[in-house]
Amino acid sequence: MDYLVGRFHGYWRNPSNFLIYYHPALKRYVIFPVDYTSTLGYKYSEHGYTYKTDFDEWRLPKDLNDPLINMIMNTPYLKYLFDSTLKLIVNSLFTPEFMFPFIDSLTEVIKYDLTQERELKPYHSSKSIIEEVDIKVIKEESVREDANGFPSNSTVDTTIITKKNTTITLIDPGWTIDKSLSAIENSVSNIGYGIKEWIEKRSQFVDEQLANATLVSAGSLITRPSDPSNLYSDSLLDYFLPFLPSDRYRVLFFVLAFLIVIIAIVYIIHLKYKKPIEMEGDEHDLRKYNDSFFQRVKTRFNFSNNDGLFINLGRNIKSCFKNIHTKARNMIYHKSRNID
């Protein structure tokens, strides 16, 4: 999202303004971004970026060795996950059709809030003023004895409120409410973009850049297994998905792989538990061999054995077909006895 919304003061562009928290239930680290100034594009003369800046060029030259971003870009599965997630977002969420109605619904709320703010503090002057504000200072005091009179190493924090004069820069009179709201549609300066302008241009550009990426469903990227505390899939298969065939041939691939595994297991059983030509050991060992699980499996699927599964199945099918054929002949020729 740092790249998609054009954050200048974010982790991707300028590694700063973020918090990392280890989530015990999810058993993974979660990044919380902060400070969204200079978001939605920043056409600065040096190290600026526009909606056409590709994510490979998103970092500043001095931050090319960032470990997390390099891991995403250089690991096939993570790069596939990044591309797929980005394409899914720009095709379903980060689009004018989805975002513009939501933005329009907030316009009146923002306008009301701006009106109230300007009426209470009409800072329409090119000069600054001095305003008296409350400053809270925390004073820490050591406690030598606790409530029972015993020695203690605890401390007590006392909040002291003091008065201090501070300089406040006033709002330019030319920056009216209507001008503020016009920034929603288009840029009001030569270094930025309007909110809708950025969304429309950025989503179209990213979609064109990821034209060869596969558009997947959200369920294939984020799964919800039986354990509700783990919202993400940790399957080892996820790391091999970029190397597997597309969805059209994936089922066939798994069927063939399954058959190869079964054939390999049967072949190993046949070699490992093959009955020796010359009997070794006493009669008890021979009975143990004949009654073993692997010998039973081998006998069941042995075509040359008269008691094999396929031999018996073939006999039953042949017998049923013969009975049906005999009854049909008897009905046609009105004969009371079987004709073989």
C-alpha positions in Angstrom: 0.0 0.0 0.0 3.0 2.3 0.5 3.7 2.0 -3.2 0.1 2.1 -4.3 -0.9 5.3 -2.5 2.4 7.0 -3.2 3.8 7.5 0.4 6.9 9.6 0.5 7.4 9.2 4.3 6.8 5.4 4.3 8.9 2.3 4.7 9.2 1.5 1.0 10.2 5.0 -0.3 12.1 6.4 2.7 12.5 3.7 5.4 11.0 5.5 8.4 7.7 6.2 10.1 6.6 2.6 11.0 6.2 0.4 14.0 6.8 -3.4 14.1 4.7 -5.5 16.4 4.9 -9.2 17.0 1.4 -10.7 17.1 1.4 -13.7 19.4 -1.9 -15.1 18.0 -0.8 -14.8 14.4 2.8 -15.8 15.2 4.1 -13.2 12.8 5.3 -9.6 12.7 2.8 -6.8 11.8 3.9 -3.4 10.4 2.0 -0.3 11.4 2.6 2.7 9.1 2.5 6.3 10.5 2.8 9.8 9.1 1.0 10.1 5.8 2.3 13.5 4.8 3.4 13.8 1.2 1.1 11.0 0.2 -0.5 10.6 -3.2 2.5 11.6 -5.3 5.1 14.2 -4.8 6.6 15.9 -7.9 9.7 17.2 -6.2 12.7 18.2 -8.3 15.0 15.8 -6.4 14.0 12.2 -5.5 10.4 13.0 -6.5 8.0 10.5 -7.9 4.9 10.5 -10.0 2.1 8.1 -10.7 4.3 6.5 -13.4 7.1 5.6 -10.9 7.5 1.8 -11.0 7.9 -0.1 -7.8 11.5 -1.2 -8.8 12.4 2.5 -8.8 10.4 3.4 -5.7 13.3 3.4 -3.3 15.9 6.1 -2.8 19.4 5.3 -4.1 20.8 5.1 -0.6 18.2 2.5 0.5 18.8 -0.1 -2.3 20.1 -2.7 0.3 16.9 -2.7 2.4 16.6 -6.4 3.6 12.8 -6.7 3.7 12.2 -5.2 0.2 15.1 -7.2 -1.3 13.6 -10.4 0.1 10.2 -9.6 -1.5 11.7 -8.7 -4.9 14.2 -11.7 -5.0 12.1 -14.5 -3.6 9.9 -16.0 -6.3 6.9 -16.9 -4.1 6.9 -13.5 -2.3 7.3 -11.6 -5.6 4.4 -13.6 -7.0 2.3 -12.9 -3.9 3.2 -9.2 -4.2 2.3 -8.9 -7.9 -1.0 -10.9 -7.4 -2.1 -8.9 -4.4 -1.3 -5.6 -6.1 -3.2 -6.7 -9.3 -6.2 -7.8 -7.2 -6.4 -4.5 -5.4 -6.2 -2.3 -8.5 -8.9 -4.4 -10.2 -11.3 -4.6 -7.3 -10.7 -1.9 -4.6 -8.3 0.8 -5.8 -10.5 1.9 -8.7 -12.5 5.0 -9.5 -15.7 2.9 -9.6 -15.2 1.7 -6.0 -13.3 4.7 -4.4 -15.0 7.7 -5.9 -18.5 7.1 -4.4 -16.9 6.6 -1.0 -14.9 9.8 -1.3 -17.9 11.8 -2.4 -19.8 10.5 0.7 -17.1 12.1 2.9 -17.0 15.4 1.1 -19.9 16.9 3.0 -18.6 15.7 6.3 -15.2 17.3 5.6 -16.8 20.5 4.5 -18.9 20.7 7.7 -15.8 20.1 9.8 -13.8 22.7 8.0 -16.6 25.3 8.4 -16.7 24.7 12.1 -13.0 24.9 12.5 -12.7 28.2 10.6 -15.5 29.7 12.6 -14.0 28.8 15.9 -10.4 29.7 15.0 -10.5 32.0 11.9 -6.7 32.0 11.2 -7.1 34.1 8.1 -4.0 36.2 8.4 -0.6 36.2 6.9 1.0 36.9 10.3 1.6 34.7 13.3 0.1 35.0 16.7 1.2 34.1 20.2 -1.1 31.7 22.0 -0.9 30.5 25.6 -1.1 26.7 25.8 -0.9 24.2 28.7 2.3 22.2 28.9 2.2 19.0 30.9 5.5 18.0 32.7 5.9 14.7 34.4 8.0 14.8 37.5 9.4 11.5 38.9 9.9 11.2 42.6 11.5 8.2 44.4 9.6 6.5 47.2 11.8 5.4 50.0 9.1 3.6 52.0 5.9 1.8 51.0 2.5 2.0 52.7 3.7 -0.4 55.4 6.9 1.4 56.2 9.2 -1.0 54.5 12.1 0.2 52.2 10.9 0.6 48.6 12.5 1.3 45.1 9.2 2.5 43.6 8.7 5.9 42.0 5.6 8.2 41.8 4.9 10.3 38.7 3.4 13.8 39.4 1.9 15.7 36.5 2.6 19.5 36.6 0.7 21.8 34.3 2.5 25.0 33.3 1.7 27.8 31.0 3.9 28.5 28.0 3.6 30.9 25.0 4.0 29.3 21.6 4.0 30.7 18.0 1.2 29.5 15.7 1.5 30.1 12.0 -1.9 31.2 10.6 -3.7 29.9 7.6 -3.3 31.8 4.4 -6.5 33.8 3.7 -6.4 32.6 0.1 -6.7 29.0 1.2 -10.5 28.9 1.5 -12.8 25.9 2.2 -13.7 25.6 -1.5 -10.0 25.6 -2.5 -9.4 22.8 0.1 -12.2 20.7 -1.2 -11.1 21.2 -4.8 -8.0 19.2 -4.0 -10.2 16.2 -3.9 -10.7 16.3 -7.6 -7.4 17.8 -9.0 -4.1 19.2 -7.8 -4.1 22.8 -6.5 -0.3 23.0 -6.6 2.5 22.0 -9.0 4.0 19.4 -6.8 1.1 17.1 -6.0 -2.0 15.4 -7.3 -5.7 15.5 -6.5 -7.0 12.5 -4.6 -9.2 11.3 -7.4 -6.6 12.2 -10.0 -4.0 10.1 -8.3 -6.3 7.1 -7.8 -7.4 7.1 -11.4 -3.9 7.5 -12.9 -2.1 5.3 -10.5 -4.5 2.3 -10.7 -4.4 2.4 -14.5 -0.6 2.6 -14.6 -0.1 -0.3 -12.1 -2.7 -2.4 -14.0 -0.7 -1.9 -17.2 2.6 -2.7 -15.5 1.1 -6.0 -14.2 -0.6 -7.0 -17.5 1.2 -10.4 -17.4 0.4 -11.1 -13.8 -2.4 -13.6 -13.0 -5.6 -12.1 -11.5 -6.5 -14.4 -8.6 -9.2 -14.4 -6.0 -8.7 -13.0 -2.5 -9.4 -16.4 -1.1 -6.3 -17.9 -2.8 -4.1 -15.2 -1.2 -5.5 -15.3 2.3 -7.0 -18.5 3.6 -8.8 -19.1 6.9 -7.9 -22.6 8.1 -9.5 -24.5 11.0 -7.4 -22.6 13.5 -9.0 -19.1 13.8 -5.9 -17.6 15.4 -4.0 -18.2 12.1 -5.6 -16.1 9.4 -2.9 -16.9 6.8 -1.8 -20.1 5.1 1.5 -21.6 6.1 1.4 -24.4 3.7 4.8 -25.4 2.1 2.9 -25.8 -1.2 2.4 -22.0 -1.4 6.1 -21.6 -2.1 5.9 -23.8 -5.1 2.8 -22.3 -6.7 4.7 -20.0 -9.1 6.4 -23.1 -10.6 3.2 -25.1 -11.0 0.9 -25.0 -14.1 -2.0 -22.6 -14.3 -5.4 -23.4 -12.8 -6.5 -25.0 -16.1 -4.0 -27.8 -15.9 -3.3 -27.9 -12.1 -5.8 -30.6 -11.4 -4.4 -32.8 -14.1 -0.9 -32.2 -12.7 -1.9 -33.4 -9.2 -3.7 -36.5 -10.6 -0.6 -37.5 -12.6 1.6 -36.8 -9.6 -0.7 -38.9 -7.4 -0.6 -41.9 -9.8 3.2 -41.7 -10.1 3.5 -41.8 -6.3 1.1 -44.9 -6.0 3.0 -46.7 -8.8 6.3 -46.0 -7.1 5.0 -47.3 -3.7 3.6 -50.5 -5.3 6.9 -51.1 -7.2 8.9 -50.6 -4.0 6.7 -53.1 -2.1 7.1 -55.6 -5.0 10.9 -55.3 -4.9 11.3 -55.2 -1.1 8.9 -58.0 -0.2 9.4 -60.3 -3.1 9.0 -63.9 -2.1 12.4 -65.7 -2.5 12.7 -68.7 -4.9 14.4 -70.8 -2.3 12.8 -70.9 1.1 14.9 -69.4 3.8 14.1 -70.0 7.5 11.6 -72.3 9.0 7.9 -72.8 8.3 6.9 -70.3 10.9 8.9 -67.5 9.0 7.1 -68.5 5.8 3.6 -68.2 7.4 4.6 -64.8 8.8 5.6 -63.7 5.3 2.3 -65.0 3.7 0.2 -63.2 6.4 2.1 -59.9 6.2 0.4 -56.7 5.2 2.7 -56.1 2.3 2.2 -59.6 0.9 -1.5 -59.2 1.1 -1.3 -55.9 -0.8 1.0 -57.5 -3.4 -1.4 -60.5 -3.8 -4.5 -58.3 -4.1 -3.1 -56.3 -7.0 -1.4 -59.3 -8.7 -3.0 -60.0 -12.1 -1.3 -63.4 -12.4 -2.7 -64.7 -9.1 -6.0 -66.6 -9.3 -7.2 -65.0 -6.0 -6.2 -61.4 -7.0 -8.6 -58.5 -6.7 -8.7 -57.8 -10.4 -9.1 -61.5 -11.3 -12.1 -61.9 -9.0 -13.6 -58.6 -10.2 -13.2 -59.8 -13.8 -14.9 -63.1 -13.0 -17.9 -61.4 -11.4 -18.4 -59.0 -14.3 -18.1 -61.9 -16.8 -20.6 -63.9 -14.8 -23.1 -61.1 -14.6 -22.8 -60.3 -18.3 -23.4 -64.0 -19.1 -26.5 -64.2 -16.9 -28.0 -61.1 -18.5 -27.2 -62.4 -21.9 -28.9 -65.8 -21.1 -32.1 -64.2 -19.8 -32.3 -61.9 -22.8 -32.1 -64.9 -25.1 -34.7 -66.8 -23.2 -37.1 -63.8 -23.3 -36.6 -63.4 -27.1 -37.0 -67.1 -28.0 -39.5 -68.0 -25.2 -37.4 -70.8 -24.0 -37.6 -72.1 -20.5 -34.1 -73.5 -20.3 -30.8 -71.8 -20.5 -28.9 -71.9 -23.7 -25.1 -71.7 -23.4 
